[in-house]
């Protein structure tokens, strides 16, 4: 996909992260699912609505439909990612042939005008395209709905190196003293963790490598840093618009939020990065019209007149725009659940500590952000904030 399209989608992701007031309670969102729909609407809009949509997209409206098709085709090529678009219209709504011909391949269907019948059909599409993760279409279809344009993304990946799972507690922050499902692992690749310095302070960035060309980055700021500030700095770092310093080059001591670097006596000279984080599941519902300016929908949602003559000769306005999203992070992968036994080796004789080695410890044991990124293009596929980790599961849950 074109670098200009990737930059445009990532720009919207960053702006959304900065404005999402729900992040304090935990959130997840994907601008990669919204951006192509805005582009298709921009292609059929005129006047102020067209200008506002182009501003939100970050590209000219005349190039929007082609960019949307290109983006959706590229998403289809990402291993572990399913993407789909759908269009449903009432029989009495005429569509402009030029606009409908520009639509990417996807489901085409009709709306009956019966809210219950149409709602069930749209829910079935959403569930099928996401493998049951999102069970309902977030839109409320009414007898006045003439057209529905939707997208679905479903990402599943496994870690190259799985985590060990165990129960543990933290000593500080809002999760202090609670039994939590912790995840831990070690590697000799110190620069899997780095520190980026944004306008509102340092952010520690941990890269967790997936097996399908998509990686998940965990981002942790200072305790007083706002979620939006941490996420925007993290997005800049993982998309390589802001430099970061790997742990191999960081000074010893408290080198970043949750990050400690030290030199120790060790049995071998190999460095060590010890990672500790929590399992989490985050769900969110977003009303995009509550941030209409961000998405270029202020004029487009004014029902006093039509704004999309390129879509239909009948006057049209956007009356609903919503997103449902979910993210899971577990021992085996992202959007994958697994239970892993934690083994303890039998004791042995005390080894001779002949070497000095660099050891790095990073802990995500208070609220933090996450960013899923396509490794090759640097396109952000999903981002969010973990305000609460998963609770410890009972034997019945297992």
N, C-alpha and C positions, 0 to 999 in steps of 0.2 A: 504494500500500500504506500501511497505517497507520503513523504515526510510532512508535507504541509497539512494533510488530513490528520495525521497522528498528532501533530502539534495543536491543531484546532480542537480535537477531542480532549486532549490532555489539558488544554487551557480551560475548557468547560468543566472538567473534573476538578481542577484546582479552584475555580471560582465557586463551584458548588460546595466543596469542602469548607471554604472560608465562610459561606453563608448559612450552612446547615446548623441551626440552633439546637437540633435534636441530638447532636453528637454527645452532649453531656450525659445522656441516658443510654448511649450506644446506638450506632447506626451503621448502615451499609447502603451504598448506592453505586450505580453504574452509568456514567455519562455515555459510555459506548452503546448503551441501549436506547438513550434518548436522542443523541446527536443525529443519527440517520433519519429518524422520524421528523425532527425539526427541519432537516435538509429537504425532505420530500414535501413538507408543507411550504417551505420557502419557495420551492420551484413553482408552486401553483398560486402564490400570493401576489398581491400588488400593493402599491402605496406604502403607507407607514408600516403596515404589517410585514411587508417584504423587507423593508429596511431594518426593522427591529430583529427579525429572524436572522438576517444576514449578519447583523452585529453580534448576536449570540453565537452563531456558528463560527465566526471568524474567517469566513470566506465569502466571495460574491454569491448572491442568490442564483445567478445564471449558471454557476458551476456546481451548485449544491446537489442536484439529483445524480449527476455523474459521480461525485465524490461519495454519496451515500451508497450507490451500487458497488463502487470499488471497495469501500470499507466492509460492506456486508460480505462480499465475495472473499476478501482477505480473512475475515473472521471464520468463514467456513473452512479455511485452510489451516487453522490453528488446531493442533491435536488436543483432544480432551475438551474442546469447546463446541457446543451446539448452538447455532444461531438460526433464527427464523423471523420472517416478517409476515404480517397478515393484513388483509384489507377486506372489510365487510361493508356493504352498502344496501340501502333500501332500493327496491326495484324501481321506484318512481324517481330516483335521483339520477339524472343524466351526468355522465362523466366526460370530461374533455379527453379525446383520444390521445392527444399529445402527452398529457400528464400520465394517464394510465399506462401508456407504452413505456414511460420512463421508469416505472416501478420495477424493483428487483424481483426475481422469481420468489414465489411464496404462495401461501394459502390465499384463495379468493372465495368469498362467500357472500351470502345475502342476509339481510336483517328483515325479520318478519314484522317488526313493530310490536310484537308481544315481548315485554321485558323479561318474563320468566324463561321463555323459549330461547330468546337470543342470549340471555345471560348464561344459561346452561351450555350452549354451543361454544361461547367464548371461553368459559371456564375449562371445558374439555380441551380446547386448543392450548390454553396456557399450561395445563397439567401435562399434556402429551409432549409439548415442546421442551419442557424442563424436567422430564422424567419424574413428575410428581412432586418436585421440590416446591414449586409455586402452584397451588391448587386452584386458584381463582384469578380471573382477570380483574385487575384493580379498578377498572371503570365500572360505574353504575349506569347500565344501559336503561334508557327510558323509551317511551313511545315517541319522543321527539328526536331521538338519535337517528341521524341519517347516514352517518359514516363512522366507522371505527378503523383506525390505523394503529397497528401494534407491532412490537418486536419482542422476542424472547431470546435470552442468553442463558446457557447452562454450562458451567465450567466444573470439571472434575479432574483432579490430578493427584498423583502420589509422590511422596518425597523420594529423592534419590537415596537419602539416608534417613530412615525412620527415627522417631523419637522413642525413648523409653518413657513409660507412663507410671506415675506413682502419686501417692497422696502426700501433701506437704503443706506447710504454713509459711506466711510471710511475716516479717518483723516490723514493717512500716507501711504507711499509706492506708487508703480506705479498705484494703483487703486484709489488713494485719490481723493475725490470730485466727483466721478462718482456715478450716480444712479445705484444700483446693485440689482439683485434678491437675497435677503438675506434669510438664513434659520436659525431658532433659536429654542432652546428647553432647558428645565431644567431637572435635575435629582438629586437625593440625593446620587448617586453612584459616589463619587469623583474619584475613581481609574479607571474610564473609560478613564481618561487622565493621562498621565505619562510623565516623561522626561528621555531620554536616552542620555548618553554622549559618542559620537563617537570621532574618531581621529581628526575631524575637527570642533568640537564644539557640543553644546547641540541641541537636536531635541525633540520637543514636539509631542507626539503620542496620538491621540484621537481614541478610538475604537467605531465604530458605528455598533451596533449589528443587524445582519440580521435575518430573520425568518426561513432560510433554512439551517443553519449550516455554512454559509459563512458570514464573517464580513468584513467591509471596514475600514481601518485605515488611517486617515489623518495625514500627517507628515509635520511639519513646523520647519525650521531651522532659524538661524540668518539671517538678511537681506542680508548680503554679502556672505552667504554660497552658493556654487554651487549646482544646482539641483542634480547632480550625488552623491555628498557627502551627501546631506540630504536623498536621497532615499536609499543609501547603509546602512547608519546608521539606517534608519527606517526599512529596511528589516531585519537587524540583530536583532532589537528590537522585531518586531512582530513574528519572527520565534524563538525567545527566545535564540538566541546565544549571545545576549548582554543584560545585566540586565538594567532595568529601574525602576524609583522610582515613585510610585503612588502619586497623589496629596494630599492624606491624610497624607503623611509623608514629604511633601516638606516644606521648610521654607516659612514664609510669605514674601510678596513683589513680585517682578518680578522673578518668580520661573523658568521660561523657556521662549523660544520664544513664544510670543503671550499669555502667561499664567501669571495670577495674582492670588495670594493667600492672603486672609485677614480674620481677625476675626471681626465680626460686631455685633451690638446689633440687636436682631431679636425677632419676636413674638414667634417662636418655636425653639427648640434646634437642629432641623435637619440640617445637612450640605446641601449645594447647589452647584451644578456645572452648570453654565450657559454657553451654547455653542452657538457660532455664526460663521457661515460659509457662503459660497456662493454656489449656484447651478452652475453646470458646465457640459459641453459636450466637449469631446476631441476626435479628429480623427487623425490618423497617418498612413502613408505608409512607410514601411521599406524595403530597399534593403539589404538583409542579406549578399550579396556578398561584400558590401562596408565595412563590418566587417568580412571578410572571416576568418581571424585568430581566432576571438572570437568563431565562430561557427564550426571551424575545417574544413573549406571548401577551404582552399588555394590550396592544391594539388588536391582535388576532382573536382575543377572547371578548371583545366588545360586540355584543350581540345586536346592537342597534343598526348595524349594517353588515354587508358581506365583505370578505377580505380575500377570497380565493377564487377569482374568476378563471384562473388557469386549471382549477380542479373541476369546477362545474359552473354552468351558467346560473344555477340557483344560488342565491346568496348564502354563504356559509360562515360560521364563526366557531372557534374552539370553545366548547362548554365544559370540558373535563380533560384533565391530563394528570395521570397518576403513575406511580411505580411501586411495585412490591419487590422486595429484595431479601435475600438470605445469604449468610456466609457461615461456614463451619471450618474450624481448624482443629485437627486432631493428630494423634500420634502418627498415623499412616499417611495423611495428606490433607489437602484442602478440598472441602466438600466430600470427605470420606471419613467413615467412622471405624475405629479399630481399638482393641484392647491389647496391650503389650505387657507381658510379665517383666518385672524388674528383678534381675538376678544379682545375688551377692556371692562373690567368690569366697572360698575358704581361705583362711589366713595363711600367710607364708612368712619366711624369714625376712627381716628388715634388709632391703637392698642397700648397696653402696651408692651414695648420691654423689657421683663424680662430675656431674655437668651442671651448668647454669642454663636455665631455659626460660623463655618468655611465656608466661601463662596469662590468659585473658579470660575474665569472667563477665558474662552479660546476663542480666536478669530483667525479665518483663513481668514484674510482680505487682504492678499498679496500672491503672488505666493507660492504654496505648492504642496506636492506630495500626492499620494494615493496608497494604496496597498490592494488588495482584497485577503483574506486568508481563506482557508478552516480550520474551527475552530479545528477539531479533529486532522488532520494530520500536520497542519501548512504549507501546500503546498500553495505557492503564485500562484494564478490563473491569476492575472493581476496587473500591476503597471503602474504608469505614473506621469506626471507633469502637473499642471494647471497653465499656464501662463496668461490666460485670462478667467474670469468668463463668464457665459451666459449673454447676454444683457437683459435689461428689456424688456419684451414683451408688445406690444401694444394691445389695445382692439381687433384689428383684429386678432392678433396671438392667443388670447384666444379663 
